[in-house]
Amino acid sequence: MNPWEFIIVQPLTNLLLWIYDILGHGPHMFGLAIILFTILIKVITWPLNAAQVKGAQAMQELQNDKEWQDIQKKYAKDREKLAQEQMRIYREKGINPFASCLPTLIQFPIIIGLYQAIIRAMAATPLDMLKLARTVYPFQNLENIIPLNSKFLWMNLGQPESIPVLGFALPTLAIIVALTTYVQTKLTMPATANPNDQTAAMSGMMSIYMPLLLGWFALNFASGISVYFITSNILGIVQYASTGRANWRNLLPGGSKKAPAKK
Amino acid sequence: MKTKRLMLFLMLALGALFLGACSGQPIANNWPGLAADAERAYLSTGTFIYAVDVKTGKEVWRYPAEADNNTLFYASPALTEDGRLLIGSVGHTHSFVSLDAATGKETWTEPFLGAKGAWVASPLVMGDAIYAPNTDGFLYILGMDGKQIAEPIELGGSLWSAPATDGSLLYVTSLDHHLHIIDPANGISSDPVDLGGALPDSPTVGDGGVYVGSFASTIEFVTPNGSHEVLAKASNWVWGTPALDGGTLYYADLSGNVYSLDLASGSQNWGVVQPDGPIAARPLVAGDRIYIATEEGTFYALNRDGQIVWEKETGGKIYTTLVLSGELILVAPYQAEFALAAYDTEGKQAWTFTPEN
């Protein structure tokens, strides 16, 4: 077994199956297990998410800082000097430029692992079933656990979801995934008064690309993944809202141009 | 700014590629399916089904002409008496096709696309009907022209193996631990029989009932009225269909044990017979030999006493059941240098087949 399997995929798959086993294997329970599993992972990674939010806010506040804006204007044509001044101002204000991206990088393997754990647990082919048998720890009663009951509400978690509406297959989950991703991205996107704010511009692009990307995944992949995306997005929104800094105005057209209320 | 946008786009594209590569769904994978008649072997592996001349080991035809990632084939094709090959796809389209075994040409005007899940199981032809179990939990009933002739029967779970028949009833296994006994005359299924573990392969029909191996690590005998009893236990999951030969039942488990059960006395004919690895393929009984294939890629000829007569390594892993064609034993290893090989009953290799691009 390779290190990735051993350290990430195997523990996460076993955790998911353990939750499913506790819930009692019945209809809808695998979907519920994915939701509880996502909540548990979110709770464990809560400090990382909080650090990311804090780091991003510090960077954003810097973009609205008068001194930094003056420096940007002053050294607009001298990139080397601008970089030196940027490092100086980071030091003076106690900002760690990696504080916002490092937690994301640490979480990335967990997200990929979660995804693989869900796919592994659903064992779509005989070969996948053999892999699952080798993944599960001896204390789990796999004979009783499998096959996973992949029915959840109206969907089969092992297949892409759609609801027939007037002869058209409406991909409900893909739409919800895209919407919740959009809401989460927009809420966490602070308003800015600085027209040269590249961070805000990047966030703006993310708020378009990410919903499309995750919506595409939801459209084409097993709906169990969509349940994970939706739960994760909702928890992300709740977590950010709990800080009191959620920028609800961003959800309205043109809302991102207004400054958020200071708490 | 343009550079940053480009970087962001590339990052998202790479993320999409990475996640896509990690997923199981779009690149469904499995070991090959294999069937044979006296003239050709039929190998379903990924984007193609190959017909291979059993005398020469040369490709006769392949289907489809061009690879299509939406139609991946891993089920063992079912051969009909009128020279057709029936097989479903694991790919996104879930197509189920009928091919002329001699030419590889489609014999239906269009494939059957009515299933919601992948086709892992082979179908069974009984009379003028095709009984095709699907991973969506339904048993589809088609006419020989590929049209549905009856409403599909919802059995539940995921159906991975071909139905077995005693000539009057159908026996269909499901991963949800249940054996379903269906009267094809009216499509009525009696109460499903819970065998305590997933049932990944077909039952074996015997006198007065069927023998079924399961992930409960047991061999059970089930009568047409649904009564059942455990005949024997194994050390691990029994994946492959047991092989019945007279009064002896041969089966194997994922711990790599091979068993020979005397049905009259209920006792094992031999002690521990354990080749070199887990066994998912069905045992093949031919003449006075029992052929066993292991995950380690070795296949063995055992005599009736459980002694190894000869063994051959393939360099891959063997999960696909060995198939007999005339005097040749066909083996389709997974992840080996060749896709198919033929051996005579003394273990001498006749040919190997590796598909050309």
Interface residues (C-beta under 8 A of the other chain):
Chain A: I112 Y115 Q116 I119 R120 M122 A124 T125 P126 L127 D128 M129 L130 A133 L142 E143 I146 P147 N149 N156 G158 Q159 Q198 A201 M202 M205 M206 Y209 M210 L213 W216 F217 N220 F221 A222 I225
Chain B: M1 K4 R5 L8 F9 L12 G15 A16 F18 L19 C22 S23 G24 Q25 P26 A28 N29 N30 W31 Y74 V90 K116 G117 A118 V120 T135 D136 G157 S158 W160 L175 D176 G196 G197 A198 P200 F215 A216 S217 W237 L254 A280 Y319 Y334
